[in-house]
Amino acid sequence: MRTYHVGMDDPETFDPAGRFRAEVTASLLEDPLPGLQVLADRLGIPVDDVAHHALVRWMTAGSEALLAAPPEMLVALQGAVDAGDMDRVKGITDALLAGWNE
């Protein structure tokens, strides 16, 4: 697995057990560009615009998912509280609040 440490002192705080980082590494085995290129060609728009749109949709999907299911971070926070793991509670709340502080 690749090591990602850009802009974060302790990646384990934000991504306990490295699940997301492992998914990122696994996704490198796939090339999304051919599918994006076909879509762009059929629509007559630049492939960069299609890729940008896909990323925007992915980044905003979390807010849509909140309406259908409990947020993953909230479930993780509840699990940490139930386990009495205050270090993990602090890490999760720090990660949740990081976006508010920027």
Residue pairs with C-beta under 8 A, 6 or more apart in sequence:
1 18
1 21
1 22
1 25
2 21
2 24
2 25
4 11
4 21
4 24
5 11
8 14
10 91
11 18
11 21
12 18
12 91
13 91
13 94
13 95
14 91
14 95
15 21
16 76
16 88
16 91
32 51
32 54
33 47
33 51
36 47
36 50
36 51
36 54
37 47
39 50
40 46
40 47
40 49
40 50
43 50
62 71
65 71
73 92
73 95
73 96
76 88
76 92
77 89
77 92
77 93
77 96
80 86
80 88
80 89
80 92
81 89
